[in-house]
C-alpha cells in the first residue's frame, strides 16, 4: 500500500475530527436491499484445459447450436454427473441434499478462502456419502 501524502493525511485528520452529526450524507447512495439476492448466480468453477476425442457427429451437433460448444459440453457433463449422483440415492431427502450440494458448489463467496472451505466441506460430505453407500452395497 502506498504511503499517504501530506495532503491526504491532512484530509484524513479533518474527517476524523468530525462527529457523526457533522458528516453530510446527502450525496451518499441509497442502501440496497440484498434480501432477495441469489447466492452464486455468477460463480464459475475454475477450468482446466483437457484434450478429448469426440465423434464427428457429436461435434457437428454441438457446433450447430452456435458459439460456445465447449460450454455446452461442460453443461451436459455436469448435468449427467449430478443426475447420476442423485439417482444413486433413492431417498428423497438425500436427493434434495445432492441438489443443495450442487447449488452450494456454485455459491459465490466474498473471498476465495470461503469458496475453498465450502468446496472442501462439500468434497468431504460427498466422500462420506459414497463411503456409506459402499458399506450398504457390501452388506
Residue, then its C-alpha position, 0 to 999 in steps of 0.5 A: x500500500x502506498x504511503x499517504x501524502x501530506x495532503x491526504x493525511x491532512x484530509x484524513x485528520x479533518x474527517x476524523x475530527x468530525x462527529x457523526x452529526x457533522x458528516x453530510x450524507x446527502x450525496x451518499x447512495x441509497x442502501x440496497x436491499x440484498x434480501x432477495x439476492x441469489x447466492x452464486x448466480x455468477x460463480x464459475x468453477x475454475x477450468x482446466x484445459x483437457x484434450x478429448x476425442x469426440x465423434x464427428x457427429x457429436x461435434x457437428x451437433x454441438x457446433x450447430x447450436x452456435x458459439x460456445x460448444x465447449x460450454x455446452x459440453x461442460x453443461x451436459x457433463x455436469x448435468x449427467x454427473x449430478x443426475x447420476x449422483x442423485x439417482x444413486x440415492x433413492x431417498x428423497x431427502x438425500x436427493x434434495x441434499x445432492x441438489x443443495x450440494x450442487x447449488x452450494x458448489x456454485x455459491x459465490x463467496x466474498x473471498x476465495x478462502x470461503x469458496x475453498x472451505x465450502x468446496x472442501x466441506x462439500x468434497x468431504x460430505x460427498x466422500x462420506x456419502x459414497x463411503x456409506x453407500x459402499x458399506x450398504x452395497x457390501x452388506 
